[in-house]
Structure formats: C-alpha cells, structure tokens
C-alpha cells in the first residue's frame, strides 16, 4: 500500500476554490459586456455625427 504525501482536501477548501473560479468568470463576463456597451455607444455617436444637420430650407412650414 502506497501513501501519498499530499494532505487531504477539505470540502470547505474545494467549495471556496469553486466559488473563487465562479467570481473570476463573472468578473470577466462583466468586463466583456462593459466593453460591448462602450463599443455600441461609440457606434451610436459616430452614426449621429454622420447624420449631420437637416437643411432647414427643405422643410415645410405649416401653421394650423
């Protein structure tokens, strides 16, 4: 019979390791979604800048 020199892993240690991995994954996901929101905001600003201003001489003035 061979006995390894590694100490037994407690249930609490494995639960804490799993929770730490989950938190790391959640933080990475949050950062990705924030990056996506920034890109969408920048795209919206660019689209609005490209739209430019409306030529008011081509509008119809109507009074009721």
C-alpha positions as CSV (number, residue, x, y, z in Angstrom):
1,X,0.0,0.0,0.0
2,X,1.4,3.4,-1.0
3,X,0.5,6.5,1.0
4,X,0.9,9.8,-0.8
5,X,2.4,12.8,0.9
6,X,-0.4,15.1,0.0
7,X,-2.7,16.3,2.7
8,X,-6.5,15.6,2.3
9,X,-8.5,18.4,0.7
10,X,-11.4,19.5,2.8
11,X,-14.9,20.1,1.5
12,X,-14.6,23.8,2.5
13,X,-11.4,24.3,0.5
14,X,-13.0,22.8,-2.6
15,X,-16.1,24.9,-2.2
16,X,-14.0,28.1,-1.8
17,X,-12.0,27.2,-4.9
18,X,-15.1,26.7,-6.9
19,X,-16.6,30.0,-5.7
20,X,-13.3,31.8,-6.5
21,X,-13.4,30.4,-10.0
22,X,-17.0,31.5,-10.4
23,X,-16.3,35.0,-9.3
24,X,-13.3,35.2,-11.7
25,X,-15.6,34.1,-14.5
26,X,-18.3,36.6,-13.5
27,X,-15.9,39.5,-13.5
28,X,-14.5,38.6,-16.9
29,X,-18.1,38.4,-18.3
30,X,-18.9,41.8,-16.8
31,X,-15.8,43.3,-18.3
32,X,-16.8,41.9,-21.7
33,X,-20.3,43.3,-21.5
34,X,-19.0,46.7,-20.5
35,X,-16.6,46.7,-23.5
36,X,-19.5,45.8,-25.7
37,X,-21.6,48.7,-24.3
38,X,-18.8,51.1,-24.9
39,X,-18.5,50.0,-28.5
40,X,-22.2,50.3,-29.0
41,X,-22.1,53.8,-27.5
42,X,-19.2,54.9,-29.7
43,X,-21.0,53.5,-32.8
44,X,-24.1,55.4,-31.9
45,X,-22.1,58.7,-31.5
46,X,-20.4,58.1,-34.9
47,X,-23.8,57.4,-36.6
48,X,-25.3,60.6,-35.1
49,X,-22.2,62.6,-36.3
50,X,-22.5,61.2,-39.8
51,X,-26.2,62.1,-39.9
52,X,-25.3,65.8,-39.8
53,X,-27.7,68.6,-39.7
54,X,-31.0,68.9,-41.5
55,X,-31.2,71.6,-44.3
56,X,-34.0,73.8,-42.9
57,X,-34.7,75.3,-46.4
58,X,-36.1,71.9,-47.4
59,X,-38.6,71.7,-44.6
60,X,-42.3,72.5,-44.8
61,X,-43.6,75.3,-42.6
62,X,-47.2,74.7,-41.7
63,X,-49.5,76.6,-39.3
64,X,-52.9,75.5,-38.1
